[in-house]
Amino acid sequence: MVNQSTIMNYRAEPAFQDRSREINEALEKNRQTAFLSHSHKDYELVRRVQAFLRDNGWNVYVAWQAESMPTHTNRETARKIKDKILKLGWFLFLATQNSMVSSWCPWKIGYTDGVK
């Protein structure tokens, strides 16, 4: 287990960097890939978790970084999230006070539980 102080001392990933190409390459080469479920309110923590995991050999997908995601959440957002959850090897849930009360996080957990 990694504690939050370790993560918060980690250098954050760039605010926006579409990692779609890297994720696709990782899938082709059978490398570790993961969908990171989180609350948008944990923006800084998410960036640091992603950097930490990246330095430890993981290719981590964060939905708001993908250029192909709609700017406002809708059915298309849900469809794309489902697609990524199915494609990627792991589903990671960043459990924070914010993610525990999010409307999207429980939905993603429930969806993932039903398909993986």
N, C-alpha and C positions, 0 to 999 in steps of 0.2 A: 504494500500500500504506500502511496505517495501522499504526503500531507500538503495542505494548501500553502504553507509558508515556502516549501521547496518550489512549488509551481510559481508562486508570485515573485520569487526571486529569479525566475527564468526569463530570458529575453523573449519578448512577444514576437509573434509572427507579424508580417506587414498587415496593416488594417484590411486591405483587400488584395487578394491575389487568387485568381481563379486557378485551382489545382486540378481541373478536369483532365488535362492532358497527363499529368503525373499519375493521377488515379487510374486512368485507362492503361498506362504503361505498366503500372504495378499489377493490375489485374492480369494483363497479358503475360507477365513474368512470374505470376503466382506468388507475389509478395504480400505481406500483411496490409490489409486495407480495413478501414473502419468508418462507419457513419457515427458522428459525434452528435448525440442529442443533448440539447442544452437550452437554457433560457437566454434570450437576447439581452436580458438585463445583466448577464454575466460576461459581457463582451470581452473585457480585458482578461478575465480568467480563461475564457475559451481560447483566446489567441496564445496564451502562455501554455495551456495544456496541449494545444496542437503542436507548438514548437517542441515541447518536451517529448511528446510521442514521436514526432518526426525524427528527432535526434536519436531515438531509440528504435529506429527501423520501421516505423509505422507510416503509412500514407493515410491521412485522416481527412475525410470529407466534412466540410462545414457548409451547410446549405446557403447561408447568406454570402458566401464567397463565390458561388457559381454564377457566372454571367447569364446563364440560361434560366435562372429562377425569376419568376415574376416579381415585380417591385412591391406588389400588394398580395397578401395571401388569398388564395382562391382554390378552386378545384385543380387547376393546373399545378399549383404548389404541392398539393396533396399527392397528385399522380407522380410528380417528379421525386418527391421524398420516398414514396413507396418503391419506385424503380431503383433508387440508390440503395435503399435498405436491402432489397433483394439481391442486387449485384455485389455489394461489398461483403467481405468476409465476416466482419464483426460489427456488432451494434454496441456502442459505448454510451452510457448515460452519465452525464456530469450532474451528480446529485448535489444540489445547493438549495437553499431556502427558496430561491427564485424558480428553479426548475420544478420543485415539488408542487408549486401552485400554478404553474403554466397550464394553459389549456392544450397546447400542442404536444408537450412532452408525454403526458399519459396516453394520448392518442398514438404516438409513435411507439411507445412501449407495448401497448395492446396489439397494434398491427404487427410488430416484430414477433411478439410471442405467438401469434397465430401463423406466421409464415416461416419461422426459423426454428 
